[in-house]
Amino acid sequence: MRRDLGSPQRFPRVPNDRRVAAFAIDFGVASLLSTLGGSGAVIPLFILSWYGLRVILVAKNQGQSLGQWALDMKVLDPRTRSRPGLLELMKRETLTGLESLLLLLGLVNLSPTNGLILVAPIPLLIDCGLAFLDDDFRQAWHDRLAQTVMIQTQRGYSLDIKVKKFFAQLGDRVK
């Protein structure tokens, strides 16, 4: 089944490891912000932080969240070849936000007797696992729902390249 999103060659695809790293940056920042309010406010603060980072910032920052900016990628509406609208971003981030919240709750309630950490990441793994199976557009379930794609861009901080360069220089100094 072929999706009508244009030619896969027209979009510079993002390697899945960079997508995971960008997600981890956004998840880490949203998690940190949500835990600053105490244990009773984790859920509402995470939801506000997640939407702030992944919807409002993306809408105002040319399709890039903090993690996406750090790793030179952005979310794109392939039909218009521009930043998705607020409705598409809300669809996309509601799904990933709920999955991320489950993961956070599993981590926050981590204890030897709590099995939540074992099942909490399953929805996120299934959602994002689709990107590993999609050879054309590397769309996860949340991308398919919102009809978006992730593409590489020249605009960003290139954190992954700077980290690789740092470790290469560190390795040279050790020798």
Phi, psi and omega in degrees: 000122183260128177271143182271079179240012184097183181281135180297335180288341182282343182250122177290106186290148180262130175300144184297328179294326176289324176297317179297317180295318178296319177298318181297322177297311180297318179297317180297316180294314180296321179294316180298314179297323183286333180275351179290339182270003181096169187293332181284342185249011185300311185295306181296323179291325177294317180298314178297316179296317181297311179294325177297315182284322192255350177241299185294312179297319179296319179294326182268342188246044175054038175086017183236130169275181180299312179295321178292322177294318181297333184242021172058056175216164176208161178269142187221143170272110187292338180286320180262349182058038179217180179299138178294159177283173181299323180296316179295318179295321178296317178301311184299312187275343172294316179295308181291329178295317178295319179295320179292322178297319176300316179298316179298317179297324176296321180286320181293324182263029182293121176202161182297337182263354183260117181271004182301324182296337179283326182257341184301320182280353185301312179300320179294319179294320178294313180303305185284338178298332178298330179295328179287336181268343184269104182285332184283302189243352183052047180270129171280175181298320180293330175291319179294319180299316183268357182056055178234164173225156174259131180231158173282152179217162177275345184272117178162191184262341182059046182302318181297321179291319180293323178293316178299318180295319178299313181292328175295316178295321178296319178295323178293324180290326181290325180290000000 
